[in-house]
């Protein structure tokens, strides 16, 4: 498992270990193999996080076809990190839940 320590200032962490600027924080797996990464965000504090996933067989949507969160994490210490499991060829977006 790879660990990426990023600022909460909107970065993309590639499963290969590269980090690129973007908004919101995202994890991209551009390989043919599944990957697991841990995202640590020093200074972000304890926050609830919603994860949106866009993979071939994992793309949650509502009845109208709009994306919905695949997972909502309870308040989590983001400095300690969030583990993200990624099937091949896709992206996961992390966002804090409104009101937290």
C-alpha positions as CSV (number, residue, x, y, z in Angstrom):
1,X,0.0,0.0,0.0
2,X,1.3,3.5,-0.9
3,X,0.8,6.5,1.3
4,X,0.4,10.0,0.0
5,X,0.6,12.9,2.4
6,X,-1.1,15.9,0.8
7,X,-2.3,19.3,1.8
8,X,-6.1,19.8,1.7
9,X,-5.5,22.3,-1.1
10,X,-7.0,20.1,-3.8
11,X,-4.5,17.6,-5.1
12,X,-4.7,14.4,-7.1
13,X,-2.6,11.5,-5.9
14,X,-2.0,8.9,-8.5
15,X,-1.8,5.3,-7.4
16,X,1.7,5.3,-8.9
17,X,2.8,7.8,-6.3
18,X,2.7,11.0,-8.4
19,X,0.8,14.0,-7.1
20,X,-0.9,16.6,-9.4
21,X,-2.9,19.7,-8.6
22,X,-6.7,19.4,-8.9
23,X,-10.0,19.9,-7.1
24,X,-11.3,18.1,-5.1
25,X,-8.8,15.7,-3.6
26,X,-8.8,12.6,-5.9
27,X,-7.0,9.3,-6.3
28,X,-6.5,8.0,-9.8
29,X,-5.6,4.4,-10.6
30,X,-4.4,4.4,-14.2
31,X,-3.0,0.8,-14.1
32,X,-4.6,-2.5,-15.1
33,X,-4.2,-3.8,-11.5
34,X,-6.2,-2.9,-8.4
35,X,-4.4,-0.7,-5.9
36,X,-4.8,0.4,-2.3
37,X,-3.5,3.8,-1.2
38,X,-3.7,5.8,2.1
39,X,-4.3,9.5,1.8
40,X,-3.0,11.6,4.8
41,X,-3.9,15.3,5.0
42,X,-1.9,17.0,7.8
43,X,-3.8,19.9,9.4
44,X,-7.2,18.9,8.0
45,X,-8.4,17.8,11.4
46,X,-11.2,15.4,12.1
47,X,-13.9,15.5,9.4
48,X,-16.6,13.3,7.8
49,X,-15.7,12.4,4.3
50,X,-17.8,11.3,1.3
51,X,-16.2,9.2,-1.4
52,X,-17.4,9.2,-5.0
53,X,-16.1,6.4,-7.2
54,X,-15.9,6.1,-11.0
55,X,-14.8,2.7,-12.2
56,X,-16.1,0.4,-14.9
57,X,-18.2,-1.7,-12.5
58,X,-18.3,0.7,-9.5
59,X,-20.1,4.0,-10.4
60,X,-22.9,4.6,-7.9
61,X,-25.8,6.8,-9.2
62,X,-29.3,7.7,-8.3
63,X,-32.4,6.9,-10.3
64,X,-31.8,9.9,-12.5
65,X,-28.2,8.8,-13.3
66,X,-26.5,11.5,-11.1
67,X,-23.5,10.4,-9.0
68,X,-24.0,9.6,-5.4
69,X,-21.4,8.9,-2.7
70,X,-20.2,5.4,-2.7
71,X,-19.2,5.6,0.9
72,X,-19.5,8.2,3.8
73,X,-16.9,7.9,6.5
74,X,-17.7,9.1,10.0
75,X,-15.5,11.9,11.4
76,X,-12.0,10.7,10.7
77,X,-8.6,12.1,11.7
78,X,-7.4,12.9,8.2
79,X,-3.8,13.5,9.4
80,X,-3.8,9.7,10.3
81,X,-5.2,9.0,6.9
82,X,-8.0,7.4,4.9
83,X,-7.5,4.1,3.0
84,X,-8.8,4.0,-0.5
85,X,-9.2,0.8,-2.4
86,X,-9.1,1.3,-6.2
87,X,-10.1,-1.2,-8.9
88,X,-8.2,-0.7,-12.1
89,X,-8.6,2.3,-14.5
90,X,-10.7,4.8,-12.6
91,X,-10.8,7.6,-10.0
92,X,-12.2,8.3,-6.5
93,X,-13.0,11.8,-5.3
94,X,-12.9,12.6,-1.6
95,X,-14.9,15.6,-0.2
96,X,-15.8,16.7,3.3
97,X,-19.5,16.5,4.2
98,X,-21.3,19.8,4.3
99,X,-21.8,21.2,7.8
100,X,-18.8,19.4,9.3
